[in-house]
């Protein structure tokens, strides 16, 4: 039997420190284990040692942005299967990136947890 969906590990990739803190708090209080990176390059560094069950990814970040991160992730067989939930101020149609889910900023804690819960449970199916 696998992990309970509420003990899954989430990697949050977000450059806005205040928003990242709020997201980490919501997910932690929701029962998730959370890793955090403030850009795509740091996220790839974390992924070298530990793979999460879901990646929550901002697109517009300095350094390596979300689009570049997804290109690197897709090329790595070990990482390419990790589902990604996009969190962006862009409209879904504007982001032009394949992902398991999409949330448009601003997002409420309830919307965030519902989307993460849904994608986390999907792995148990």
N, C-alpha and C positions, 0 to 999 in steps of 0.2 A: 504494500500500500504506500502511495506517495505522500508527500508533505500535505498537510492541510493547506488549502488555498490561502488562508489567512496567515500562514507562516512563511509565505514565499518572500523572496528577496527582490526588491525593486531598485534599479539604478535610475536616479534622477539626474538629468543633464540639463542644467539651467544656469545661465549667467547672472540673472538678477538674484542677488544674495537674499533680499527680503522675501521674494516669492519662493525661492528654494527653501528657505527656513520654514515658511508656512506649509509648503508641500510635504517636506520631511516630517513636520509635526503631525499633519493630518494622517499621513500614511502610517507613522509609528503608532499613533493613538488607535488607528484602525487595525493594528496587529501585524503589520508588515515589518520586515527587516529592511532597512534602507541604506543604500550606498549613495554618495553624492559626488558629482563632478561639475565644475563650472564651465567646461567647454568640451568639445569633441575629442581633442587630443588627450586631455586628462581622463576622459571616460574610457578611451581605448587602453590607456595605461592600467586603469583598474581592471579592465576585462582580461588583461594578460594573466592575472592571478586568480580571478574569481568571476564566474559567469552568473548573472542574475536570471530570474525567471521572466522579467519584464523590464523594458527600458522605457522611461518617460522622457521624451526628447523635445527640447526647445529647438527651433530651427535657426533663428536669428541670434547668433552669438559671435563675439570676437574670436579671433584665432580660427580654429577649425569649427565651422558652423555645422548645423544639423544635416544639411545635404551632404557635405563632405564626410561627416561621420558615417552616414548611411552607406556611402560608396565603399568606405573601408570595411564596414561591417558585412556588406554583401559579398565582398571578395574573400572573407575568412570563413571557411566551412564551419568552424567551431562556433562562430558568433552569428552566422547568417540565420539560424533558426530561432534566435531569441526574438519574441514579438516586441514590436515598438508601438508605443502610444504617443502620437505627436501632440504637443501642447504648444499652440502658436497663436499669435495675433492675426495671422493671415487666414483668409477664407480657405476652406478645405480645397476648393478647386484651384487656388493660387499656389499651393505648396508644391504640387507636382512631384510627390514622393510617395512610394508605396509603404503602407503601414497597416498594422492590425487594427488601429483605431485613431481617432482624431478628436481633440477637444480644442475649442476656440477660447482664447483668453479674452476677458477674465472668466475664470471658472470657479464655481462654488465648491466648498469641501465635499458636499453631497455628490455633485456631478463627478468630481475627481474619484471619490471612493467607488461610486457605481461603475465607472468605466474600468478602473483597476480591478475591482472584484470580478466583473464580467470576463475580462481577459485572463485573469488568474484562474478562474474556474474552468475556462475553456481547455486549459492544459490537462485537467483531470478527466475530461470526457473521453 
